[in-house]
Amino acid sequence: MQPALIGLLVAFTIALALFARRARRIAREARREIDALRVEEAAREEEAERRRQYFEENDVSRSANQLRFIASAELRAVCPVNKEASRVLYALDEWVRDQRPDWRLSFEVAMGAFVKTAYDPSDRRLRAAFSSFNSKRVDFLLIDRFGQPRLVVEYHGTGHDLSEDAADRMAVKRLVLERVGIPLVEVPAGAGKAEILRLLTDGACAEAGRPDGAGPRWRR
C-alpha cells in the first residue's frame, strides 16, 4: 500500500475517532439537558398539583370546604344591630304597627335583593350597574303585604361612617333608590323617638303622594 494512501487512512481514522468522541460528548450533554428539563418539568407539575390541591382545599365555593371551615372555626352569636340602631328599630316597629299594620320590617338587606336591572346578559353596562349596588345593604327596609319595597330607612349613627368610603356608598344608595322610586328616610345620629316617627310619617306621605306611575318600579 502506498504511503500516501496509508496516511489518508490514518488521518481518516483519527478524524473519525475525534468525531465519535465529540458526538459522544454532545450526546452526554444533550442527555444532561434533557434530564434537567425533565426535572424542571416534574417540579412544575408538582407545583401545579400542589397549587391545584391548595385551591381545591380552600375554594369557598365548595360546600364541603364551607362545612370544614365552619366546623373548625370558633363561632359566637352577636347583636345584628348596635344599641343606637336598636332604638331606631323599635321606633320603626311601633310606627309600622300604628301607621302601616300590613307592612313588615327587615334590616340589613342587600340592595340586590329588592332592586334589579333589565335582563340582558350581553350588556356589560347592566352587569356593571348591578355589581355597583348588589352587595350594598340598607339599614331597614319596609315592605307591603305583597312583599313590594315601600320605604328604606338609613340611620346615620356612630357606626355608619366607620369606613372611609361611607359617603360614597351612601351616594350610591341614594341614587339607586331615587332611580327605582323607593323613598329614603335618613335618620340623623341621636334622633329621638318622636323625631324618628315624624321622619317616617313624612317619608310615607312622600311615598303615598307620588303621582300614578311615579312610585316604585318593580320587575316581577
Backbone as numpy.savetxt, mean C-alpha at the origin, in Angstrom:
# Nx Ny Nz CAx CAy CAz Cx Cy Cz
68.51 -40.94 -45.76 67.65 -39.75 -45.76 68.55 -38.51 -45.76
68.18 -37.56 -46.55 68.99 -36.35 -46.67 68.93 -35.53 -45.38
70.04 -34.90 -45.08 70.10 -34.10 -43.85 69.02 -33.00 -43.80
68.74 -32.40 -44.95 67.74 -31.32 -44.97 66.37 -31.85 -44.58
66.03 -33.03 -45.08 64.73 -33.61 -44.77 64.65 -33.99 -43.29
65.80 -34.54 -42.82 65.84 -34.89 -41.39 65.63 -33.64 -40.53
66.27 -32.55 -40.97 66.12 -31.30 -40.21 64.68 -30.82 -40.20
64.00 -30.96 -41.34 62.60 -30.54 -41.40 61.73 -31.39 -40.49
62.01 -32.72 -40.48 61.23 -33.60 -39.62 61.43 -33.28 -38.15
62.69 -33.00 -37.81 62.99 -32.65 -36.41 62.29 -31.35 -36.02
62.37 -30.36 -36.92 61.73 -29.07 -36.64 60.22 -29.23 -36.51
59.64 -30.05 -37.42 58.19 -30.28 -37.37 57.78 -30.98 -36.08
58.61 -31.96 -35.68 58.32 -32.70 -34.44 58.36 -31.77 -33.24
59.40 -30.92 -33.23 59.52 -29.96 -32.12 58.33 -29.00 -32.10
57.98 -28.48 -33.29 56.85 -27.55 -33.39 55.56 -28.22 -32.95
55.39 -29.49 -33.37 54.18 -30.22 -32.99 54.12 -30.43 -31.48
55.29 -30.73 -30.89 55.33 -30.92 -29.44 55.00 -29.62 -28.71
55.57 -28.51 -29.23 55.28 -27.21 -28.62 53.79 -26.86 -28.76
53.25 -27.15 -29.94 51.82 -26.87 -30.16 50.94 -27.70 -29.22
51.32 -28.98 -29.08 50.55 -29.86 -28.20 50.62 -29.37 -26.76
51.86 -28.95 -26.34 52.01 -28.44 -24.98 51.15 -27.19 -24.77
51.19 -26.30 -25.78 50.40 -25.07 -25.69 48.90 -25.39 -25.67
48.50 -26.36 -26.50 47.09 -26.75 -26.55 46.64 -27.30 -25.21
47.52 -28.13 -24.57 47.17 -28.67 -23.26 47.04 -27.55 -22.23
47.96 -26.57 -22.33 47.90 -25.45 -21.39 46.60 -24.65 -21.58
46.26 -24.39 -22.84 45.02 -23.65 -23.13 43.81 -24.43 -22.64
43.86 -25.76 -22.85 42.74 -26.60 -22.41 42.61 -26.56 -20.89
43.78 -26.61 -20.18 43.73 -26.54 -18.72 43.14 -25.20 -18.26
43.60 -24.12 -18.91 43.09 -22.80 -18.55 41.59 -22.70 -18.83
41.18 -23.27 -19.97 39.75 -23.24 -20.32 38.93 -24.02 -19.29
39.46 -25.19 -18.86 38.75 -25.97 -17.86 38.64 -25.22 -16.54
39.75 -24.52 -16.18 39.71 -23.73 -14.94 38.67 -22.62 -15.04
38.63 -21.96 -16.22 37.64 -20.90 -16.40 36.22 -21.45 -16.36
36.03 -22.62 -17.01 34.71 -23.25 -17.00 34.31 -23.63 -15.58
35.26 -24.19 -14.84 34.98 -24.56 -13.45 34.63 -23.33 -12.62
35.39 -22.24 -12.86 35.12 -21.00 -12.12 33.73 -20.47 -12.46
33.38 -20.53 -13.76 32.05 -20.07 -14.18 30.96 -20.94 -13.56
31.21 -22.25 -13.49 30.23 -23.15 -12.88 30.05 -22.83 -11.40
31.18 -22.54 -10.74 31.10 -22.18 -9.32 30.30 -20.89 -9.15
30.59 -19.90 -10.02 29.85 -18.63 -9.95 28.37 -18.85 -10.22
28.06 -19.66 -11.24 26.66 -19.92 -11.57 25.96 -20.65 -10.42
26.67 -21.61 -9.82 26.08 -22.32 -8.68 25.83 -21.37 -7.52
26.78 -20.44 -7.32 26.61 -19.46 -6.25 25.42 -18.55 -6.53
25.29 -18.13 -7.82 24.15 -17.30 -8.19 22.83 -18.04 -7.99
22.80 -19.30 -8.42 21.58 -20.09 -8.25 21.25 -20.29 -6.77
22.29 -20.51 -5.97 22.08 -20.67 -4.53 21.54 -19.39 -3.91
22.11 -18.25 -4.33 21.64 -16.96 -3.82 20.21 -16.69 -4.27
19.92 -17.02 -5.56 18.56 -16.82 -6.06 17.56 -17.69 -5.30
17.95 -18.93 -5.01 17.07 -19.82 -4.26 16.89 -19.32 -2.83
17.99 -18.79 -2.24 17.89 -18.25 -0.88 16.93 -17.06 -0.86
17.06 -16.18 -1.87 16.18 -15.02 -1.94 14.72 -15.44 -2.15
14.53 -16.46 -3.02 13.18 -16.94 -3.29 12.54 -17.49 -2.02
13.31 -18.29 -1.28 12.79 -18.85 -0.04 12.50 -17.75 0.98
13.42 -16.77 1.05 13.21 -15.66 1.99 11.94 -14.90 1.63
11.75 -14.65 0.32 10.56 -13.92 -0.12 9.30 -14.72 0.21
9.33 -16.02 -0.08 8.15 -16.85 0.20 7.85 -16.89 1.69
8.90 -16.96 2.50 8.70 -17.04 3.95 8.24 -15.72 4.55
8.49 -14.60 3.83 8.14 -13.29 4.36 7.10 -12.56 3.52
6.48 -13.27 2.58 5.46 -12.67 1.73 4.17 -12.53 2.54
3.82 -11.28 2.86 2.65 -11.03 3.70 1.35 -11.35 2.98
1.39 -11.45 1.66 0.16 -11.76 0.93 -0.26 -13.22 1.07
0.63 -14.07 1.58 0.32 -15.48 1.76 -0.38 -15.71 3.10
-1.50 -16.38 3.05 -2.27 -16.61 4.28 -1.47 -17.40 5.31
-0.71 -18.40 4.85 0.07 -19.21 5.79 1.08 -18.35 6.54
1.72 -17.42 5.82 2.68 -16.52 6.48 1.97 -15.59 7.45
0.80 -15.09 7.06 0.05 -14.21 7.95 -0.25 -14.91 9.27
-0.69 -16.16 9.18 -0.98 -16.92 10.40 0.28 -17.12 11.24
1.40 -17.41 10.56 2.66 -17.63 11.28 3.13 -16.35 11.96
3.06 -15.23 11.23 3.49 -13.95 11.81 2.65 -13.61 13.04
1.33 -13.78 12.89 0.44 -13.44 14.00 0.67 -14.35 15.20
0.86 -15.65 14.92 1.06 -16.61 16.01 2.35 -16.33 16.78
3.35 -15.76 16.12 4.64 -15.54 16.77 4.77 -14.15 17.39
3.75 -13.30 17.20 3.83 -11.92 17.69 3.02 -11.77 18.98
3.45 -10.83 19.80 2.69 -10.50 21.01 1.65 -9.45 20.65
0.39 -9.74 20.85 -0.70 -8.84 20.49 -1.40 -8.34 21.74
-1.96 -7.14 21.64 -2.75 -6.60 22.75 -3.84 -5.70 22.18
-4.95 -5.68 22.82 -6.06 -4.83 22.41 -5.82 -3.41 22.92
-6.11 -2.42 22.07 -5.94 -1.02 22.45 -7.22 -0.26 22.11
-7.34 0.93 22.66 -8.50 1.77 22.36 -8.41 2.25 20.91
-9.43 2.03 20.10 -9.37 2.48 18.70 -9.46 3.99 18.56
-9.97 4.67 19.57 -10.02 6.13 19.56 -9.48 6.64 20.89
-8.85 7.82 20.85 -8.33 8.38 22.10 -9.45 9.05 22.90
-9.10 9.55 24.07 -10.12 10.11 24.96 -10.82 11.31 24.33
-10.04 12.15 23.62 -10.66 13.32 22.98 -11.68 12.88 21.94
-11.27 11.94 21.08 -12.17 11.48 20.02 -13.36 10.73 20.60
-13.18 10.11 21.77 -14.30 9.41 22.40 -15.42 10.38 22.75
-15.05 11.58 23.20 -16.07 12.59 23.51 -16.87 12.93 22.26
-16.16 13.08 21.14 -16.84 13.37 19.87 -17.72 12.19 19.47
-17.19 10.98 19.65 -17.94 9.77 19.29 -19.27 9.70 20.03
-19.25 9.95 21.33 -20.49 9.85 22.11 -21.44 11.00 21.80
-20.89 12.17 21.49 -21.74 13.28 21.07 -22.41 12.95 19.73
-21.64 12.36 18.83 -22.21 11.93 17.55 -23.31 10.90 17.75
-23.05 9.95 18.62 -24.03 8.89 18.87 -25.33 9.48 19.42
-25.19 10.44 20.33 -26.38 11.09 20.90 -27.13 11.86 19.82
-26.37 12.58 18.97 -27.01 13.36 17.91 -27.76 12.45 16.95
-27.16 11.33 16.59 -27.82 10.39 15.68 -29.12 9.87 16.29
-29.08 9.50 17.56 -30.29 8.99 18.21 -31.41 10.03 18.22
-31.02 11.30 18.44 -32.03 12.35 18.56 -32.48 12.91 17.21
-31.54 13.07 16.28 -31.83 13.77 15.04 -32.00 12.86 13.82
-31.25 11.77 13.75 -31.31 10.87 12.59 -31.33 9.43 13.10
-32.41 9.01 13.72 -32.44 7.68 14.34 -32.26 6.53 13.35
-32.48 6.78 12.06 -32.28 5.70 11.09 -30.88 5.72 10.49
-30.03 6.63 10.95 -28.64 6.66 10.51 -27.80 5.80 11.45
-26.63 5.43 10.97 -25.69 4.67 11.78 -24.31 5.31 11.67
-23.48 5.03 12.68 -22.18 5.69 12.80 -21.05 4.67 12.75
-20.04 4.97 11.95 -18.81 4.17 11.91 -17.63 5.11 12.10
-16.50 4.54 12.53 -15.32 5.40 12.68 -14.10 4.71 12.08
-13.11 5.54 11.73 -11.87 5.08 11.09 -12.19 4.25 9.84
-12.93 4.85 8.92 -13.34 4.15 7.70 -12.45 4.59 6.54
-11.90 3.63 5.80 -11.08 3.94 4.63 -11.96 4.55 3.55
-11.47 5.61 2.91 -12.28 6.31 1.92 -12.58 5.42 0.72
-11.69 4.49 0.43 -11.93 3.58 -0.69 -13.12 2.67 -0.47
-13.62 2.60 0.79 -14.77 1.75 1.09 -16.08 2.41 0.69
-16.08 3.76 0.58 -17.35 4.42 0.25 -17.23 5.45 -0.87
-16.05 5.54 -1.49 -15.86 6.40 -2.66 -15.17 5.60 -3.74
-15.72 5.61 -4.94 -15.14 4.88 -6.06 -14.96 5.81 -7.25
-14.06 5.42 -8.15 -13.92 6.12 -9.42 -14.72 5.36 -10.47
-14.85 5.95 -11.67 -15.46 5.22 -12.78 -14.62 3.98 -13.08
-15.25 2.95 -13.61 -14.53 1.70 -13.85 -13.97 1.68 -15.27
-12.66 1.77 -15.36 -11.97 1.66 -16.66 -10.54 1.20 -16.37
-10.29 -0.12 -16.38 -8.97 -0.66 -16.02 -7.82 -0.11 -16.85
-8.13 0.38 -18.06 -7.07 0.87 -18.94 -6.70 2.32 -18.66
-7.48 3.01 -17.85 -7.24 4.43 -17.59 -6.34 4.58 -16.36
-5.10 4.94 -16.60 -4.15 5.09 -15.50 -4.53 6.24 -14.58
-5.16 7.26 -15.13 -5.53 8.41 -14.30 -6.55 8.01 -13.25
-7.48 7.13 -13.63 -8.47 6.66 -12.66 -7.81 5.84 -11.56
-6.87 4.98 -11.97 -6.17 4.17 -10.97 -5.36 5.07 -10.04
-4.71 6.08 -10.62 -3.91 7.00 -9.80 -4.80 7.79 -8.85
-5.97 8.21 -9.34 -6.90 8.96 -8.50 -7.37 8.11 -7.33
-7.76 6.86 -7.61 -8.24 5.97 -6.54 -7.14 5.69 -5.53
-5.92 5.46 -6.02 -4.80 5.20 -5.12 -4.50 6.40 -4.23
-4.86 7.59 -4.71 -4.56 8.81 -3.96 -5.40 8.94 -2.69
-6.59 8.32 -2.70 -7.44 8.46 -1.51 -7.86 7.12 -0.90
-7.59 6.03 -1.56 -8.10 4.73 -1.14 -7.83 4.41 0.33
-6.58 4.57 0.77 -6.20 4.15 2.12 -6.39 5.25 3.17
-6.73 6.45 2.74 -6.95 7.53 3.71 -8.25 7.27 4.47
-8.22 7.50 5.76 -9.37 7.19 6.61 -10.03 8.46 7.13
-11.34 8.39 7.21 -12.08 9.49 7.85 -12.33 9.10 9.30
-12.40 10.10 10.16 -12.60 9.81 11.59 -13.96 9.17 11.84
-15.01 9.77 11.28 -16.36 9.25 11.50 -17.15 9.34 10.20
-17.91 8.30 9.92 -18.78 8.26 8.74 -20.20 7.93 9.18
-21.14 8.75 8.74 -22.55 8.51 9.04 -23.25 8.03 7.78
-23.97 6.92 7.89 -24.69 6.36 6.75 -26.18 6.29 7.07
-27.01 6.30 6.02 -28.45 6.21 6.23 -28.90 4.75 6.28
-30.19 4.53 6.35 -30.73 3.17 6.50 -30.48 2.30 5.28
-30.11 2.93 4.16 -29.80 2.18 2.95 -28.29 1.92 2.80
-27.52 2.39 3.79 -26.08 2.20 3.74 -25.34 3.26 2.95
-26.05 4.30 2.52 -25.42 5.35 1.73 -24.73 6.37 2.65
-23.53 6.82 2.30 -22.82 7.80 3.13 -23.51 9.15 3.10
-23.75 9.72 4.26 -24.46 10.99 4.35 -23.62 12.12 4.91
-22.69 11.78 5.80 -21.94 12.84 6.47 -20.61 12.28 6.95
-19.56 13.09 6.82 -18.24 12.73 7.33 -17.84 13.75 8.39
-17.30 13.26 9.49 -16.87 14.14 10.58 -15.38 13.90 10.83
-14.62 14.99 10.82 -13.20 14.94 11.15 -12.96 15.74 12.42
-12.25 15.13 13.36 -11.95 15.82 14.62 -10.49 16.23 14.61
-10.24 17.53 14.72 -8.87 18.05 14.69 -8.32 18.15 16.12
-8.15 16.99 16.74 -7.63 16.96 18.10 -6.12 16.88 18.13
-5.58 16.55 19.30 -4.12 16.54 19.46 -3.45 15.46 18.63
-4.16 14.38 18.33 -3.56 13.30 17.56 -3.76 13.42 16.07
-4.43 14.49 15.64 -4.80 14.60 14.23 -3.64 15.06 13.36
-2.76 15.88 13.92 -1.68 16.48 13.13 -0.32 15.93 13.51
-0.26 14.67 13.91 1.02 14.10 14.33 1.97 13.91 13.16
1.47 13.55 11.99 2.34 13.33 10.84 2.59 14.64 10.12
3.75 14.72 9.45 4.14 15.95 8.76 3.21 16.27 7.59
2.61 15.23 7.00 1.76 15.45 5.83 0.28 15.51 6.20
-0.02 15.77 7.47 -1.42 15.78 7.91 -2.25 16.80 7.15
-1.69 17.99 6.94 -2.44 19.03 6.22 -2.71 18.61 4.78
-1.71 17.99 4.15 -1.90 17.54 2.77 -2.94 16.43 2.70
-2.90 15.51 3.65 -3.88 14.42 3.67 -5.29 14.97 3.87
-5.40 15.97 4.72 -6.71 16.56 4.96 -7.22 17.27 3.71
-6.31 17.90 2.96 -6.71 18.57 1.72 -7.25 17.56 0.71
-6.63 16.39 0.66 -7.11 15.33 -0.24 -8.51 14.88 0.18
-8.71 14.68 1.47 -10.03 14.25 1.96 -11.09 15.28 1.60
-10.78 16.56 1.82 -11.76 17.61 1.53 -12.15 17.58 0.05
-11.15 17.46 -0.82 -11.43 17.47 -2.25 -12.28 16.27 -2.66
-11.93 15.09 -2.15 -12.69 13.88 -2.50 -14.15 14.03 -2.07
-14.36 14.45 -0.84 -15.73 14.58 -0.32 -16.50 15.65 -1.08
-15.82 16.72 -1.45 -16.48 17.77 -2.24 -16.88 17.23 -3.61
-15.99 16.44 -4.23 -16.27 15.91 -5.56 -17.46 14.95 -5.56
-17.62 14.17 -4.50 -18.73 13.20 -4.46 -19.97 13.76 -3.76
-19.87 14.97 -3.23 -21.04 15.60 -2.63 -21.41 15.13 -1.25
-20.42 14.65 -0.49 -20.68 14.24 0.90 -20.24 15.36 1.82
-21.15 15.94 2.60 -20.77 17.04 3.49 -19.71 16.62 4.51
-18.84 17.55 4.83 -17.77 17.33 5.81 -17.95 18.28 6.97
-17.98 17.73 8.17 -18.03 18.53 9.39 -16.67 18.41 10.07
-16.01 19.54 10.28 -14.69 19.55 10.92 -14.84 20.11 12.33
-14.57 19.27 13.30 -14.71 19.65 14.71 -13.36 20.10 15.24
-13.25 21.34 15.71 -11.96 21.83 16.22 -11.60 21.18 17.54
-10.31 21.20 17.85 -9.83 20.63 19.11 -10.48 21.34 20.30
-10.85 20.57 21.30 -11.42 21.14 22.51 -12.88 21.54 22.41
-13.52 21.24 21.28 -14.93 21.61 21.13 -15.78 20.89 22.16
-16.70 21.62 22.76 -17.60 21.02 23.73 -18.76 20.31 23.06
-19.53 19.62 23.87 -20.65 18.83 23.33 -21.64 19.70 22.58
-21.98 20.86 23.14 -22.96 21.74 22.50 -22.47 22.20 21.13
-21.19 22.53 21.04 -20.65 22.98 19.75 -20.63 21.84 18.75
-20.29 20.64 19.21 -20.27 19.48 18.32 -21.67 19.21 17.77
-22.68 19.27 18.64 -24.06 19.03 18.20 -24.50 20.10 17.21
-24.10 21.34 17.45 -24.48 22.42 16.53 -23.83 22.22 15.17
-22.52 21.85 15.17 -21.83 21.62 13.90 -22.47 20.48 13.12
-22.86 19.44 13.83 -23.51 18.31 13.17 -24.85 18.71 12.56
-25.61 19.50 13.30 -26.90 19.95 12.78 -26.71 20.83 11.55
-25.72 21.72 11.61 -25.43 22.56 10.44 -25.03 21.71 9.24
-24.18 20.70 9.49 -23.75 19.83 8.40 -24.90 19.04 7.82
-25.79 18.55 8.69 -26.95 17.79 8.22 -27.89 18.68 7.43
-28.04 19.93 7.87 -28.89 20.87 7.13 -28.31 21.15 5.76
-26.99 21.27 5.69 -26.34 21.49 4.39 -26.57 20.30 3.48
-26.53 19.09 4.05 -26.76 17.88 3.26 -28.20 17.82 2.78
-29.14 18.16 3.67 -30.55 18.08 3.31 -30.96 19.21 2.37
-30.24 20.34 2.44 -30.62 21.48 1.63 -30.05 21.51 0.24
-29.32 20.49 -0.15 -28.77 20.46 -1.50 -29.89 20.27 -2.51
-29.79 20.95 -3.66 -30.81 20.77 -4.70 -30.75 19.37 -5.26
-31.85 18.94 -5.89 -31.90 17.61 -6.48 -30.76 17.42 -7.45
-30.10 16.27 -7.31 -28.98 15.97 -8.21 -27.66 16.49 -7.71
-27.69 17.28 -6.61 -26.44 17.83 -6.10 -25.95 17.10 -4.87
-26.67 16.07 -4.44 -26.28 15.34 -3.25 -25.19 14.34 -3.54
-24.93 13.44 -2.60 -23.89 12.43 -2.80 -24.13 11.63 -4.06
-23.05 11.41 -4.80 -23.13 10.64 -6.03 -22.60 9.25 -5.75
-23.45 8.24 -5.84 -23.07 6.88 -5.49 -23.05 6.02 -6.73
-22.14 5.08 -6.72 -22.09 4.08 -7.79 -22.49 2.74 -7.21
-23.61 2.21 -7.63 -24.07 0.94 -7.08 -23.33 -0.20 -7.74
